[in-house]
């Protein structure tokens, strides 16, 4: 049985070889190849130079095919050559995995509902929140349209996997066959990770540098970079503090903001790192992890930070509210609350240790084997019906 995967994710391409900065790695795709002999990725592509592939993972394999689109053009997706590409991929494969929200995903939903092919939707974020908080007028125009389209197609779908336990289910309901199962998979969490975090907290000197971490693309505004910069500007006179950004994108987008808040000596751009141990090593160096996003699904980076025992602060949006205790949550765009939460943690080692322990224990719910078994059972049931 062959499958096609539809999503807007952008794979990097150099010399006809595809790469990813995370997400659709070969290891990640193996979960689909347990059930399908081949998988075709119908996604976007971006041409890159050879020197840019150093920190990327290759997407390759005799069972992995890529049929990419160079750009997303709405007309082409629904009426032109990209629509034809989507239809052809639906026709020549036995099953479709459609990840929403995405423009390619919506176009695939439209086409597959005209066919007799079986499919499954993976709902990974709220499109209304994502577009509304994108930072421009176009996003606010698109937000209600994407909300209604996603709601419509999810309601019709026979099979849906939500990454949240409650948030996305309430906003985009499906009364057919569905489960809540995060796509964040945390491997074994040795107890010495937590002990090292506790030791780090206990041994921290009063005037020692405090490192605050945030992971997210530098090319979007909804990850909360400006709020973090503003909060740090209000704390830099009281603490020896550094704000570290990890993620792809153009740091030039934030240089004026850094200059405005006079934190040029406090903000660091750490680039990108391969997913896995290198990201964990980076998180181990942070004293606090913050996620002041305007929108989130079930945030992978936050769960990874929690799995390293990082004390964390986040906004009351999406799946963040399912992960962090109330005392570590803030309202959207509330700089004063973010600043107060950071101060509260830095001035209380017992609270830091309490949060480290709570977060570490919570992250165990995202154990790879546990979630993988749940998702495998769901796929087996869905595909069993398809084969019958």
Protein Blocks (a to p, Z undefined) as FASTA:
>chain_A
ZZddddfbdcddeehiacdfehjafklmmmmmmmpmbdcdddddddddfklmmmpccded
jkbccdddfbdcfklmmmmmmlmmmmmmmmmpmbdcdddddfklmmmmmmmmmmmbdcdd
ddfbdfklmmmmnopaklmmmmmmmmmmmmmmmmmpmbdcdfbfklmmmmmgcfbdcddd
dfbdcddddfklmmmmmmmmmmpcfklccdddddddfkbfklommmmmmmmmmmmmmpcc
ddddededjfklmmmmmmmnopmlmcccebjadehjklmmmmmmpmbdcdfbfbdcddfk
lmmmmmnopacddddehjllmmpcfklcccehilklmmmmmmmmmmomklmmmmmmmmmm
mmmmmgfklmmmmmmmmmmmmmmmmmZZ
